[in-house]
Amino acid sequence: MFGLGVPELIVILVVALIIFGPGKLPEIGSALGKGIRDFRKAMEGGDKETEAIAPPDAEAKIATPEKDEASNSRA
């Protein structure tokens, strides 16, 4: 896809090791992995955890108090 082979990946890894050091390299790899995983979940159509927190009818429940206020002001 990008023409990256084993030699190119080794050069990138060595440069990253020199720049960030051996202590930060695992943290950077972990953050990059989480970012890619979240991106893939977003591309697949949503996050099931978010849907569990905010069900589709949550908007109707939020809109209900506004309707109550409108009916109170008419009375």
N, C-alpha and C positions, 0 to 999 in steps of 0.2 A: 504494500500500500504506500508506504513512505520510503521504501528502499532501505530500511534499517536492517542490517544484518548483525551477526554476533560481534564483529569488530567494532561497529559503530556503537552498539549498546555498551560494550566494555569501556570505550572512550568516554561516553556520557556518564557512566557510573564512576569512573576515576575522577573526572572533573567535578562531579557532585560531591565526592568524598573529600576532595581537596578544598572545595569552597565551604562546605557545611561542617565537615569533620565527622568522625565516626560516632559521636554522641547524638547528633541531631538527625543523622541519616535515617534511622528507624522511625522516628517521629514523622519525618517528611513522607516516608513511604506509606505509613499508616494513614496520614491525612489525605494523601493522594488516592489511596485505595477507597477510603470512605467517600471521597468526592465522586469518584467514578461510579461507585455503587449507587449513591443517591441520584446521580444523573441518569443511570439506567432505569431506576425505579420511576423517575419522573417521566421518562420517555415511554415507559410501558403503560402509562395511563393513570398514575396516581399512587398515593401512599396509603396502604390499608390502615396504618395507625392513625392517620389524620381523619379518615372516614369513620373510624370507630369513635373518635373524640367528638366530631361534629357530624351527626347524622344529617341526611338530606332535608329532613323536616325541621332542622334547627332554625332555618330562616323564617319559617312560619311562626315559630315560637317567639322569635325576636320581634317580628312585626306585630304580634298580638297586643303588646302594651300600647303601641302607637294607635291602634284601632280603638282601644279602650279610652285613651285620652281624647280622641276625636269624638267619640260618642258622649263623653262627659261634657265636652264643651258645647255640644248642641243642646243639651238638656237644660 
